[in-house]
Amino acid sequence: MARDYYQVLGVRRDASDEDIRRAYRRLAVAFHPDKNHSPEALTVFQEINEAHEVLSDPYKRSRYDWLLAGGEVIEEPVSQKQWHRDPAYRRKYTPGYQPPPRKPSERLLLMLHFLKYMRLISFAGLGWCLLLTIDFILPPRISIENVLDDSQRKMTWEFHHTPHVVVTDKGHQFPIAYDGVPYFPEGSQAEVVTSSLLNVLIRVESKYKPYTIDSLATVYQNFLLAPVTLFIVSLAGLILRKGIEFRFNIEVAICILLFFNLIFLLFSIP
């Protein structure tokens, strides 16, 4: 026997008629071609209708159980085969061998089940990008800090291989290029600009001479690609309607991008 109708409906073999009806209604709504436009939906919908047609009829179900138990197969004449009332399920019976339609895997059914919940992840990704946009547009906060001698720097793992660092009296350290070191002498002042909501580091300017440190490991500078990629993938997750596996993989990618965006945000706060 090519197909297990109980497995198609997701019920046990001793399931009651009410259990079979409930499982059929739930799957029929999820895979109906008018509501589900994925290429696999029609095949799955036909499998569901075929399984329900057999298991909802006491005679057909008893005969099917007999076949499952290893009983002898008795072929019915083609003329006695009933046509389903749904046009989407009807198909012509042609003479000769007809390969059975491929049954959807449990993995595919599980993906489809979680897709309706995982679409919320796409909204979460767009919401995160909107929050960063608002945070960047709002007027920033400016803090004036005194520059200390380079010997006061802390040899953390983040600045272990950084040759030149601007150290301030508030415990902040900012990597700087060699040509920018003369603009931050000991005793001068540095203007630290951060965002108003998330306190993300935007830029560091010298009050001694006009100079701006524009190479900072923040989500608004070096890590800007992370939120931009998250926005594009999240938008694609809401627009696309076909391909169960492809859409599921997009939602998984959004989860990964959200995680990395959170990590980059933590590194962006001075």
C-alpha positions, 0 to 999 in steps of 0.5 A: 500500500503506497499511502497511509491515510491515517498518517496523511490526516495525522490521526491514530488508527483507532481514531473516532469519526469525530477525530477524523472530521476535525483533522480533515477540517483543519488540514483542508483549510490549511491546504485548500488551493483557494487559500494556499497558493504554494505549488505543493498545496494542491497535491496535499489537498488531494491526499487529504480529500482521498484519505477523508473519503476512505476513512469517513465511510465505515465500509471503505474504512473497514476494507482499508484496515483489512488491506493495512493488516495484509489482507488480499487486495481486491480491485474495484472496477473503474466505473464503481470509483466515485468522483469527489464533489470538489472540482479541485480533487477530480481527476480522470482515470486513464488505463494503465499504470498511474504512479501515486502522487508524492505524499508530503513529508512530515517535515513539510507539514511541520514547516507549513504549520509553523509558517503562520506563527513565524510570519511574526518574526518578519514583523519583528525584523521590520520593527527592529529596523524601524526602531533603529531608524527612529533612534538615528533620526532623533536629536543625539546626546552630546557628552564632553569628556576629557582625554587622558594619556594613552598609558591609562588604556585598559588592555581588553580583548577588544583593543588588544591589537589596536595600536592607538586608542583615545582614552577619556576620563569616563572610562571610554576607549575609542580606536583611532588612526595614526594620523588622528592621534595629534588631534586628541592630546592629553588634557584636551576634550572629546565630544562623544555623540550618541543616539537618544534612545538606544545610546548607540555611539554615532561619532567622536569629535575633537574639541582641540582641532576639527577631527572626527573619528569615523571608523567606529564598530557600531551599528550605525557605521561599520555594522550598518550592513546588518540592519540593512540586510535584516530589513531586506530579508524581513520584507521578503518574508512578508511579500513572498507567498510561494514555496513552503521550504523557501519561506521557512528558511527565510524566517530562520534567516531573520532569526539569525539576523536578529540575533547578530543585530542584537550582538552588534547593538551591545558592541555599539553602546559605549 
